[in-house]
C-alpha cells in the first residue's frame, strides 16, 4: 500500500471561533507520530506568546521530558521504578523509554524552529484558548511558578495541560508497536467530541491498568492496538488488518530466538482482500483454536532412542518456500502457514506459531544442576509436522532438529503443544545439560534445535 499518499499536510489545526477566540484540534486524517508532535507545537508556541517576557521554553520542554520519562517524581508512567520482570513488561518498558525520548527530542526541534508561530502567526495563536480538563500531569516548580505567576493564569495553564496530555497519549498509543515511528494513526471524522488523541483515552486506561497491575497479556496489547487503529473491530485475535495496513506480532520475519515476543509490527499491506483498494475492510486475524488446551492433540510416533542429538540429513537447510493463506469470514480470518519440505506440503496455524513463540523456554544458563536426561527420543521434523492437531506425548524428552532453518522452526512452534518446549541454539552437551532443567521442570519436554 502507498501510505505516504494518505498522510496529510495539515495546516488547519487552528480555527477561529464565533466569539473571536482561537481553538486547536487535530483535523480528521492520517498522521504519523512526528506529524502529531509537529502539530502540537502550536499549543506550546501559544503559551510562549501569551506569557510574553515571562516565557521559558526550556523549562516547559523539560517538563514534557520528565513527564515522558519512565522514572522520577514527575513521571506519568513510572515503569522504570516498577522494574517489571515479565517478558511483556520488559518489552513495554523499553518501548516507553525509547518513544518518550524521541517525542521529547522532536518537540525541542519543532519549537526551535518556532513551527507554530511561523505557520499560524503570533497574532493568531495569541488568542488561542479552550477548556482543558485537569489530567494530573505534574509540573516542575519552575513551570508552576511561570504558569501561575503574574503573567500566567487559567488560559496558559490549560493550554500546557493539553500539550502534555496530547503527547503523553501519543506515547502510550504507540507502546505496542516495534516500528512505532512508521505506524499511521487515523484521527476519525467523528472525533469532534474530543480533542486530538483523546479518542484513545478509554482503551488506554484499561491497557495501563493491566500493565501497572502486572497482568499484561498479548491479547490485551492487541485489544488496545485495535482501540487506537481500528475501534470498530470487536473480535480480538493476535493481529488485525485495518484500513491502512496490517498489524502482526513483531516476531514475524525474525528467527525465533531473536524476535520480540509481545510487541506488534505495522506492515503497509492488505493481507486479506475484503474491500476495494481505497478502503479495505477491517478484520481480526484470529487463532484457529482460541483456547489451545482444548484443541485436538496427537501423540508423537516412536522415535529413535539416543544419548545425543544426531539425526540424518533431513534436507531442511535449503527450504525457502513458505506462504500465508487466509481463510475466514468478514470479521475473523485464520492465516495458515504452509511450508514445502521435500515436495510435501505442511500446514500450521500462523497464530499458533506466534503463541508457541511466546511460550518457548530457553536453556537455563548456569543451571547449577548435575542432572541430565540421558534418554532422548529423536524425531524428524516432517514426522511431527505431518501429525494433526497439536503434538504432545505422555512422557519423556523429545528432540526435533530444524537444521537451523527458521521457517521450519516457526512451523514446529505452530505444531507442538506450547507447554514445555525448549528452543536450542547449538545442541551441544552443555546446552543439552542446561535444557534438562529448563521449562516446567517436569512432564513431557520437547527440544527444538
N, C-alpha and C positions, 0 to 999 in steps of 0.2 A: 504494500500500500504506500502511496505517496503522501506521507503525513505532513511534510513541510508545506504543501499547498493548502492544508487545512488550518495551519497555525496563523492566527490573525495578527495584524499590525495595529494594535489598539492605541488610539489616542483620544478616546472618548470616555475615560473613567471619571472625568469631572463634568458635572452637569449643573446648569443654572436652574434654581428652583423659583417658583412663583413669588415667594416672599423676598427675593433678592439675594438669598444665601446660595452657597455652592455646596453640592453634595458629591460624594465619592462612592464608586462601586465598580466591580468588575463586570463589564457587559458580557452577555452570553457569547460563548465562543470557546475555542480550543487553545489552551495555554500549556507551556512547559514551565518548570519550576522557576527558571530565570526570568521568564516573562512576568510572572506574578510578583517577584521581588522588585522588578523594574517599575511595575505599575503602582506598587505600594509606596514608592519613593515620593509620590505626590503628597501623601499624608505627612511624611517626615518633613518635606520642604514647607508644607503649610504651617507646621508647628514652628519651624525656624523663622519663617517670615513674620508670623504673628507675635513671636516673642521679641523680635527686634534685637536690640543690643544685648539682651539677657540670654539669647540663644547660645547653646553649646552643643553643636552637632556631635562632637567626640563623646560627650557624656551620654547622649541619647543612644548612640550606636553601641557604646559599651554596655548600656543597659540591655539592649537587644542581645548582645553576645552572651551575657551572663544568664539571661533568661533561657537561651537556647542551649547553654552548657548542660552537661549531664551530672554535674556536681556543683556544690556551693549553695549558699543560703538563698540566692535568687533563682536557682534552677527551677524551671517549670516541670521538668521530668528528670528527677534525680536518680537515674538508673546506675550511674557510677557508684553512688553511695549504697544502693541496694545490693550491688555485686551479685546479680542473678547468675545461678550456676547451671540452669537448664540450657540445652542447645539453642532453643528458640530465644531465650533471654539474652544469651551471649551475642547472638547474631543481631538482634534488635538493638541492643546497647551499642554495638559497633556502628550500626546504621545511624542511630540518633546523634552520635558524636560527629560522624562524617558529614551528615546532611546539615546539622546545625552550624558547623564551622563554615560550610560553603555558603549557606544563606547569609550568615553574618558578613562574610567577605564580600559577597555580591552587593549587599546593602551599602557597604562602605564605598564600593566602586561607583555605584549609581549616584550616591549622594555627593561624591567628589566631583562628579560631572554636573551637579545641580540639575539632574534629569527632570524632576518635577517642575521646577521653576522655568527651565528652558522650554519645556513642552507646553505648559499651560499659562505661563506668565505669572509673575509675583502678584500683580494686582488682582488676578482671579483667585489664586489659592489663598490670598489674604482673607477672603470671605468664606473659605471652606469651614463648615461646621455641621454637625449632626449629633444625634443622641447615640451614644455607645454605652452598652451596659458594662458594669464592672465585672471583669473576668478574672480578678485575683492574681494578676501577674505583678510580681513585686518590683518596686522601683528602688534604685540605689539612693543614697542620701543626696547626692548631687542633683539627680533628676527630680527628686521630690521637692527640694528647695527651689529648683528652677520653675517647675510647673505650678507649684503652689505659692510662689512668691508674688511680688507686686506686679510683675509683667505677665504672670500666668493667669490661671483661672480655669473654670469648668470646660471651656471650649478646647483649649490645648490639652488639658488632661484627658478628655475623651478621645481626641484625635490620636494621642500617643497610645492610649489603651487599645484602640482599634488597630493601629500599626503593629503593635506587639502581637495582638491576637491573630491577625491575618497570617503573619509569618510563622507563628507557633503552630497554627492549624496546618499550614503548608508543610512544615517539617513532619508533623505527625501523620499526615495523609500519605506521605511518601515513604514512611518507615518500612512497609512490606517489600519494597521493590529494590532489587540489587542494582539495576540500571535506572535509578530514580531520576537522574537528570534528563533522561530521554522520554519519560512517561508523559503522554498527552492527557491533560485533565480538561474535561469539558464542563464549563460553567453552564448549567441548564438555562433554557429560555425562561422557565417558570421560577426563576430564582429571586424574583422581586421582593419576596417577603423577608429575605435575609441578605446580608452584605457579603459579597465575595466568596470566600472559602467557608463561611459559616454553615453552609449546607452539609458539611461533614461532621458537625458537632455531635449529633446523636450517635452515629456509628463510632466516632472517636471515643466517646465516653464509655461505651460498652467495651471497646478494644483495650483502652488503658486500664480499666478496672480489672480485666483478666491479666494483663501484663504486670501491673503492680501487685496483684494478688497472687502472682506466681502460678497462674492456671492457664497459661497461654498454650493454645493448640494450633496446629496447621489450619484446621477448619476456621478458627476464629480469625486468623490472618487473612484467609481468602474472603471470609464474610465481610471484614472491614474494607478490603480492597474493592469488593463489589459495591459497597455502600458509597464509595468515592467515585468509581468509574462507571458503574452500571447498576444504579439503585433499583431499577425495575426488575432485576432478576431476583426470584425468590428461592430457587434451588441453589444450594451451596455444595460444590464438589471440591476438587483440588486445583481448579483453574477455571477460566471462563473466556469467552470471546465477547467483546463489546464493539461499539460502532467503529472505533478507530484502533483496533488491534486485538491481540490475543495475549492473555496472561497465563503463564505456566510456571511451575516450580523452576527456580533458577538453576537447579542441578542439570536440567536438560542440556545436552551437548557437552557435558563435562565427564571426566572419569569419576566413578562413584566414590573414590577415596578423597577427591579434592573438592567436590561441589558443595555449595550451601545445602543444608537440609530443610530449612524452613522458609527462606526468602523466596520471593517470586521474581519473575522477569517479564517485561513487556516485549512483545515481538510485533513488528509492523506488518502483520499478515492476517488474512482471513483464513482460519483453519477449517471452518465449516461454511460452505456456500449456502446460506439460508436467506440472503436478501440480494439487493442489487449492489452495484459497485459503490454507490454513494452512501448507502445506509444499510449495512448488514445487520441482521437480527442478533440480539444478544442471546447467548446460550451458555449454560453451565457445562463444564467438562467434568463429568462425574465418574465415580468408580463403578465398575461392573457390579461389584458387591459392596454396598455401603458399609456393611459390617463384615470384616474379613473372617472373623471367627465362626461365622455361620455359612461361609462359602463352602462348596463341595471340596473334598480333600482326596488325595491319592497317597498311597504308601509307596516308598521307593522300592524298586526291584532289588534283588540281592546283588550287591556289588562285590568287587574283589577285595579280600582282606589283606592288608599290608601294614608295615610299621613306618611307611614313608608316604610321600605324596606323588608317586610316579604313575603316570598314565601314558599309554602310547599316543603318538601324534594324532590329534583329532581333526586337523585341518581347520582350526579356528582363527589362526592369526591373520589370514587373508580376507576374512569376511568384511565386506564394505557395503552390503546392501541391506538396508532396513527402511521400513516405511511406516507411516502412521495413517491408519484408515479409520475415518469417523463413521459411526452409525448411531441412530437415535431419533428422538422426536424434536419438536420445535424449541423446547427449552432445556432438555437434558440430552447430552451427547456423550457416548463412550468412545474413547480413542483406543484402537487396537494397534499394538506394536508388532509388526510382522518382520521376521528375520529369516533369511535363507542360509542354511548350513548344508553344504554338500548336496545341493539340488533338492533338499527338503525344506519346506516352509513351516515355521513355528510361530504361533500367535499367543501373545500375553496381553493383559490389560495394562495400558500405559500408566493408569492411575495406581494400580497395584505395584508397579515397578517403583514409582515415586514413594509409595507407602513403605515398601521394603527398604528403600534407601534411607528413609528417616529412622527406621528401626534397627539398622545394622549395628553390630558391635565391631570394635577394633581389638586386636590383641592387647592385653594389658601390659604396658611397659613396667619393668621392674616388679613383676608379679610377686616375687618373694615366696614362691612355692616350688617344691621339688616334684610336685605331682605332674604326671604326663600321661596322656592317653596313648597307649601303645597300639591298640587295635583300631584301625580306621577303615571304614568301608568306602571304597573309591567308586565313583560313578562318572560316566560320560555325560557331558553337558547335554548332548542331544537326547539321551535317555530320560533325563529329568524334564527337559522341555517338552517331550512327547507325551508326558502324563497329563491327564485332565485335572482341572481344579488347582488347588494349592497343594504342593508336595510336602509331606512330612513323614515321620516314622514313629514307631512306638518307643524306640530307644537307640542308643549308640551315637557315635560320631561319624559323620558322612562328609567325604571330601569330593568337591567338584572343581575341576580346573576349567577356567575360561581362557587359558593360554594368554592372559594379559590383554584380551580383546574387550574393550569397554562395551561394545554392542552386545556381546554375549553376557557380560556381567550384568548389564541392565535387564536383559531377558530373564536371567536366573533370579534376580531380585523380584521380578514380577511373577515368578512361578513358585518360589519357595514360601512356605508358611512363615510369616515375618515375626517369629518369636525368639529365635535363638540362632541367628545367622551371623557368623563372624567373617569379615572380609579380610583376606590376607594380601599382603603386598609382595612378599618374597617367597614364602613357603619353605624357608629353611628350618633347621632344627630348633633354633632359638625362638623363632616366631611361632612355630607349632607348639612349643612348650608354653609360651605366653598365652596362646589361644585356648589351651586346655583349662585355664582358669578365667576365661573371658565369657561374656554373655551372662546368662542366668545362673550359671554355675551348677546346673542340674538338668536332667532331661535330655531329649534329643538335640544334638547340635549339628549344624551344617557349617562347613568351612568352604569358602569360595575363594579361589586364587585368581 
